[in-house]
Amino acid sequence: MAEYIAPVREMLFVLNELVGLESVSRLPGCEDATADLVDQILEESGRFASEVLSPLNQSGDKEGSSFEGGAVRTPAGFKEAYRQFAQGGWNALQFPAEFGGQGLPKIVSTPVSEMWNSANMGFSLCPLLTVGAIEALLLRGTEEIKRMFLPRMVEGSWTGTMNLTESQAGSDLALIKTRAVPATDPDLGPHFRIFGQKIFITYGDHDLVENIIHLVLARTPDAPDGVKGISLFIVPKFLVNKDGSLGARNDVHCVSIEHKLGIHASPTAVMLFGDKEGAVGYLVGEENRGLEYMFIMMNAARFAVGLEGVAISERAYQRALAYAKERIQSRDVAGSDRSVPIIRHPDVRRMLMSMKAHTEAMRALQYVVAASMDIAHCHPDREERMRHQAFADFMIPVVKGWNTETGIEMASIGIQVHGGMGFIEETGAAQYLRDARIATIYEGTTGIQANDLVGRKLARDGGATAKVVIQMIRAVEAELAGAGGAELAAIRDQLSRGASAFAESAEWIAKSYQGDIRAVHAGAVPFLKLVGIVCGGWQMARAALVARKKLDGIEKGGPGDAAFYRAKIGTALFYADHVLSQAGGLRDTVLHGARGVMALAEEQF
């Protein structure tokens, strides 16, 4: 099976032409992200992904992590791969230099993370959770906590986890029962003793590093009921001495790991806190504000999980494309004297184009959101920061929900391209679908993302942010109108219809939310899909405009790869004809679909 090859050229096109890497690199704190440095980073990370992580993907899936003698063992090769990963500085890419990081913007770490996920999703989940934990501590940890934990977490010698879920408290965190009891010990300083059990903890225990830093949601004795009574605690696997060395083993243990459909290499642990005297935990921030703090980590994780959808689509596409070029079967429908590679058959070509177009649309949208997150963090003008933060907040449930749902669909198409061989594990195509399936579930299901989009993001501001996004789409529509050419005209037509469907749906949701909330939520997931499709089409249209300008320059004798840019226009045209064309139907579902959803009484099911 061919190994993953990082699509560096595609990534650089998005960074330079759609994101505006040069503009981001002029922001305070982002000056090191020069074009030359980013080129070098992507080339080197692509090499690491192809040569180190990708060869472990299928073997890691087959072997899986195991639980033996009260400890978790990761698959063969993972420990050495993680050692190289940490020593290479990859974990430190986006974090502040004061804690040992490289201080590069998110728009640089995002394509690198895409590579890790494409090459080996099971491996990449470990640093994903560590990144989220670091971001939470950077924003809410005391200086003492930061000094104690962040340098080792940033360098990757310690990893982090997120402990929310309990057997009775899945998406409804108000039901959390884990207890945090205040304790006194002069050697440990102010702390709590944590008692409870958490489930579905990604990399809750493993053998890659010497210490694991758990971020745990729990209730203090006098906490109010519900989500307003949840606090956040740091619970290290091994206590940390004042000089930074490791001390005694904390009273936190993995008691089992789950047997799962996919991501077999990633251990999903059941964690027991306080089997004896109670696990030592340190309060993060203020009591009863834990959920607020955890959402910092969760938003980072949701963005990262959205990237998994892009990554799985890319990997599934590469595998399907290679097979379609190699597999000889049946004559060309237009006539041939012998059987031909299946890539020449129109329906196979349609499937491959769908995979390619969706992957490019998702990647562009994800990177654009990453750039807005950088601008919201670093821009000197407060209004500009607020504008980009509003855009990023609006889009995170979309990239998490739409990208992951699309990732599943593309992985499934990849199996279909293989035909019967796609159903056979040896080809590797099935693993992508099994691995992709979790991404629409963890860090908030697609339904939760959609509820967040229509409720917290759209209804709360009366649709103001949605209107701004639609205005940006209309601006690209106007550019297409002035560009000329039949292909760009066709793209413009479908983008215009998509923008109208988005606008009509957003306006209806904003007006109906208070009066008929069930009807709005019945159409929430179709609305999320609609926004994803249209915003993906917006980015594809932008790419087509750039490609047209590049081609005009090449035709006048300028430099460039004409075939690459013609492919950009052709892929955008496919997306317009086959994907953006769905927008009208989704609008109708949003506006009218609730009557069917709510038509039956509960006892009629």
N, C-alpha and C positions, 0 to 999 in steps of 0.2 A: 504494500500500500504506500503510495506517495506521501511524503511528509508535507506538512503545512509550509507554505511559502508566504511570508508577510507581503501584503499588497502595498509596498512602500510608495510606489508611484501614485496609486489611487489616494492614499492617505495625504501625501504632500499636495496633491491637487486640491483637496478639500481645505487643508490648512492654509495654503497660500492664496487660493482663488475665492473661496467661499467664507472662510473664517476671518481672514485678514491677520495672519500670524505677525506680519510686520507691525500692524497697529497695536496688537496685544503686547509685543515686545517693547513698545515705547512706554507702557504703563509703569508707574513706580513699583519696584520690586520684581519686575518681569524682564528687566533689561538683558539678562543672560540668555534669554530664549532667542538667540539669533538664528537666521536661516541655516547657516553652516552647522551650528551646534545641533539643531534639531535634525538635520539630515544625518549627522553622525550618530545621534541617539537612535533614530529609527532604524538605520542600517544595522547597528550593533544589537539592538533588542530583537530585530527580526532574525538575526543570525542565532541568537540565544534561543529564541522560540523554536526555530526550525531544527537546530542541532541538539538541543538539550531537552526541551519540554515536549515537543511533538513526538519523539520516539518513545516516550513514556506514557503516552495517552492511552493507547490500546492495551498495553500490558498492565497499566494501572487499573484500567476498567476490569480486566479479567481477574486480576489478583484481588483488588480491593483492599481497603484497610481492614485490619483484624483486631479483635479485642481478646487479649490473652493475659491471664494472671493479673487482672486489674489494670492493665495498661493497653494503650492503643499503639499498634505498629502500622505505619504507612507502607504502601507497596515498594517493592525493590526499586532502587534508583531515586526515590523521592528525596531522601535525606541528603544525598550528595547534590542533587539538583537545587535543593533549597539552600545549601551551603554556598553554591556558586551564585545563586540569585542574590543572597544577602551580601556576599563579598563584592559582587559587582555593583553594589549601591542602588539596585533597582527599587528596593523598598523605600529609599530615602528621596526619591526623585522630586516629589512635590512639597516636601516639608521644610520648615524654616531652618536656616543654617545654624541658628543658636542651639538647636537640638541635634545637629549632625546631618540635617537634610541638605538638599541641593537647591532648594528654593525656586524650583521651576514651576511655571503656571500649570493649571489643570489641563490646558489645551495641549501640553506636551505629554503629560502622563496618560492622557486618555487614549491616544493611538497605541502607546506602549501596552496599556492594560488590555486593549483589544487583542493585541498579539498574544498575550499570555492566555487569554480566554479561548482564542481560536486554537492555539497549540495544545492546550491541556486545561480544560475547565476545572477538572477535579483538583489540580494543583493550585490554580489561581484563586480559588475560594479562600485559601489561607491568608494571603496578603490582602485580599479584599476586606475581610473583617478587621484586620489590623489597621488598615487605612481609616476605616470608620471610627474605630476606637481612638486612634490618635487625634482625629479631628474633634471628637467630643471633648477630649482632655485639653486640647489646645484652647478651646473656647470656654470651658467651664471648670477646669482643674485649678487648684491652688498652685502657687509657685512651688511649694514643697512637693506636691504630687507630680508636677511637671518634671522637676529635677530628678525625682526618684524613678519615674517610669519612662518618660518620653525618649531619652537618648537611646536606650536599649531597644525600644519598640521601633523607633525610626530606623535604626541600623538593621533591624530585622533579626536580632539575636533573641528577642522576645516577641511573641505574637499576641494578638488580642481577639476577644470574642464578644458577642452580644447575647446576653441571657435574658430573654423576655418571656418566652412561651412556657406555660405549664399545662398539664393535662386538661384542666378545666378552663384555662385562659389562653385561647389561641389568638384570634384577632381581637377579642374583647379583653383588653388588659385590665379593665376595672375589676376582674375576677381574680387577680393575682393574690396568692396567699403567702408567698415567701416572706419570712419575718426578719427584721433587723433589730436586734436588742442592744442598746447602749452598753458599753463595757469600759472598764478602767484597767490599765496596765501600764505602769511607768515606762516599761521597755518598748511598748508598742505605740504609745501616744494615744490620742483620742481615736476611738474606733468603735465598731459595732460587731456583734456576732450574728452571722447570717445562718438561717435555718430554712431549708426548703428544697424542692426538686425542680429542675428546669429540663425541658425536653427540646429536641430538634436543634441542638447547639452545634453549629458548624465548626469543625476543628476544636471542639471542646477539650479534647485531649489528643496528643500525638507525640511523636518522637523526633520532630524536626528541630526543636529548640529546647533550651534548658528551663524556660519559664513561660507560663501562659497567663496573661492578664485578663481576667474576666470582668466585664462590665455587667452588673446585675441589678435588676429592678426588684425592690422589696419594700415592705411596709414597716415603719417604725411603730412603737406601741400606741402612741396617741394620734396616729394618722387618721384623717377623715376617710370615709368610705369612697369608693370609686377611684377614678383616675387622678383625682386631686390629692390622693393620699399615697402616691407612689414616689419613692426616692431612688436615687442612683448611687451605686457603690462600686468601688474597685475591690476585687477579690483576687489576689495573685495566687497561683498554684503553689509557689514557694514564697514565704515572707521575705522581705528585702531588708537587710540590715542598714544601719545609718551610713555605712561606708560604701553601700551599693552592692555588696556581696549577697549571695543567697543565704537565707537562714533556714528555719525549720519548714517542713511540709505543712501547708495550711490544711484545714479540715474541709477540703473540697475534693471530690473524687468522681471520676467517670464510672458509672455502674454498668453501662452497656452501650453499644452502638446499634443504629438502625440498619435493617436490610432493605435496600431501596431499589427503585426502578432504574435509576441512573446515578451519575456522579459517584460511582462506587469507590473511587480513590479517596474521596473526601469523607472523613469520619464524621457522622452526625450523631452526637453524643447525648446520652441522658446523664445529667450532672446532679450530684447530690451534695448539698451544702449543709454542714453541721450534723454529721452523723454522730459526732462525739461532743466536744465542748463548744462547737459552733465555729464557722469559718470567719476568720478575721477580715473585716471589710472596712474600707475608708469611704466616708461620705464624699460624693462629688457635688460641689455647689451647695445649695440649700435643700433642707428637707422638703419633701412633698412637691418638688419640681423635677422629679426624675424623668417623667414622661417627656416633658419639654426638652430636657437635655438629650434623652435618648433619640428624639426625633432628629437631632443634629446628625447623629450616627446613622439613623435610618434613612434620611434623605441622601446622604452620601452613598449608602448601600443601594438605595433604589436607583440612583443614577448608574452605579456600577453594574447592577443586575440588568438594566436596560442595555448596557454595552454587551452583556452576554448574548443578547438576541442578535446584535450585529455580528458578533464574533462567530457564533454557531452558524449563522447564515453564510458567512464567508467560507468557513471550513467545509460546510456541506456542499456549497457551490463548487469549490475547488475539486472535491472528490467526485462529484457528479460530472463536472466538465471533463476531467481526465478520463473517466469511464466512457463518456459519450464519444470521445475522440478515438478510443481504443476498440470499443465493441463494434464488431462487424455484424450486421443483421438486416436482411431484407434489401430489396432494390429501391432506388430513389423513386418516389411517386411520379416524378417528371420523366422517368425513364433512365435506365442504366443497364449495362450488360452483365453486372455482377452485384452482389450485396455490398453495401456501403456502410461506413461508420454511422452510427445512429444519430450523430449530431446533424446529419443532413436531412433527417426527417422533420417536417414542419412542427409536429406536436412536441417532439423532444426539444427542438429549438425554442418553442414557446415556453416550455418549462425552464430551460436554462436562462432565457431572457428574463423570466419572472424572478428567478433567484438573483440574477445579476442586478436587475433594476431595484428590487426591494432592498438589497444589501447596500447599494450605493445611496439610496434615499435615506435609509436608517442611519448610515454612517455620517452623512452630511448633517442631518438634523441633530444627532448626538454631539458632534463636534461643535456645532453652532451654539448649542446649549452650554457646553463646557466653556466656550469663549465668553459667554455672557456671565457665567459664574466667576470667571477671572476678572472681568470688568467690574462686576458688582462688588468684588473684594478689593480691587486695587485702584480704580479710577479716582482721581483727585476731586472730581465734581460730585457732590452728594446727589443731585437730581439724576445724573447719569448712572450712578451706582444703584439708586432706587429703581430706575426704569429697567435696568438689566436684571436686577434681583426679581422684580415682578415677572419678567419674561421667563427667567429660569424656574421660578416657583410654579408658574403655569405649565411649563413644558415637562417638568420632571415626571409627573404621573403619566404623561403621554409617552415619553421615551421608555419609561419602565413598562407600561402596559402594552402599547402598540408594538414596540420593538420585540418584546418577548413573545407575544402572540404570533407575530410574523416570523420570528425565529423558529417556532414550532412548525409553522406552515412550510417554511422553506426547507427545513430538515426532512419533513415528510415528502415534499416534492423530490428532494435528493434521492430518497429511497425509490420513488416511482421511476426516476430516470434509470436507475439500475435494474428495474424490473425485478424478477425473482431473486437475483443476486443481492438486491438491496435488503431482502428479508433475511439474508444469511449474515451472521455476525462477522465472519472473516473479512468481508469487504470494508467494514468500519462505518458504513452509512447508517446502520441502525443505532449505533452508539450516540450519534449526534442527536437523533430524535429522543432517545431515552434521557440524555443529559439535558436537552433543551426543555423537557417537560416541566421541570421544577421551577423554571425561571418565572413563570406566570403565577406561581404560588407563594414562594418565600419573599420576605420583605414587603408583604402586602399583596393579596391576590389582585387580578385584573379588575374585579368588581370593586375592591377597596380603592384602587387607583382611580377608577371612573367616578366613584362617589366623591373622592377628594377633588377631582377635577370640576364636577358640576356644583359641588357644595362650597368647599373652602376657597376654591380658586375662581369660579365663575360667578356664582350667585352672590358671594360675599361682597364683591366689588361691582356688582351690577353689570358684569360683562365688560368692564372697562379695559382690562388687559386683553381679552379676546378681540376687542375692536382694534387695539393697537396692532396685534398680530395680523389681523385681516387687512389693515391699511398697508402693512409691509408687503403682503401678498399682492394686493392691488397695484402697488408700485412696480413689482416685477411684471405683472400682467401688462402694464402700460409700456414697459421697456420692450416686451415681446411684440407689442403692436407696432412699435417703431423700428423693429429690427428687420422686418421683411422675410420672405421665404416661406414656402408651404409648410415645412416641418415646424418652424417656430410658430406659425399661425395656428397649426393644429394643437400644439402644446398650449398656446395661449387660450384657445377655446375651452379646452378641458379644465385648465387652471381657473379660468373665470367662473365656470359652472361650479367647480369645487369650492371656490371662495364664497360664492353665493349660498351654497348649501351649508357651509360652516357658519356664515353670518345669520342665516335664517334660524338655524338650530340654536345658536348661542343666544339670540334675541328671545326665542321662545322659552328657553330654560331660565333666563334671567327674569322674565315676566311671570313664569308659572311656578317658580320654586316655592314660594310661600303659599300659593293657593292650591297646588296639586303636587305635593312633593313626591308622592308615590309614582305618579306618571313620569316625572322627571327622572327619578332613579331607575325606573323600568327601561329607560332609553339611555342610561349613562354609559354603558359599555359600547353600544353602537356610536354614541357621540365621541367617545375616546378614539375609537377606530377611525371615525370620520376626520377628526382633527389630525390624527397621525398621518392618514393618507394624504390630506390636503397639504399639510406642512412638509411632508416628504416630497410631494409634487412641487411645492414652492422651491425647495432646494434643488430639485432636478431641473427646474426651469432656469434657475440661476446658473447652474452648471452648463446648460445648453447655450445661454447667452455668452458666457465666457468662452465656450468652445467656438461659437460663431465668430467672435472677435479674433480669436487666435487663428482661425482658418483664414479670415480676411487678411491677416498679416502674412501668413504663409504664402497665400496666393500672390502677394505683392513682393515676394522674395525674402521674407523674414524667416527666422529659424522656427523650428517646432516639428512635432510629429503629427502630420495631418490625419493619419489613421486613428490615433488616440482621440483626437478631438471630434472626428466624425462619429466615432463610437459613442462619445458622450451625448451627442445630439440624437443618435439612433436609440440609445437606451432611454433617454428622456422621453422620446416619442412613444416608445413602447409603454413606459410608465403612464403617460397621459392616456393612451388608448385602452389600456388593460386595467389600470389601477385607479387613476383619478376618475375614470368613468363610473366608478362605484359610488361616488359621493352623493349623487342624487337619491339613490335607493336608501342609503344610510340616513339621509335627512328625513325621508318619509318614515322610516322606522322610528327615529327620534320623536318626530312630531305626532305620529299616530299609533305607534306600536304598543302603547300601554293598554289600550282597550283589549287586546288579545292576551297580554301578559297577565292581567288581573281579571280575566273573564270567568275563571272557575273559582268556586268556593273551595276551601281547603279540603273538605271531605270528598270533593270530586276527583282528587288526584289518586 
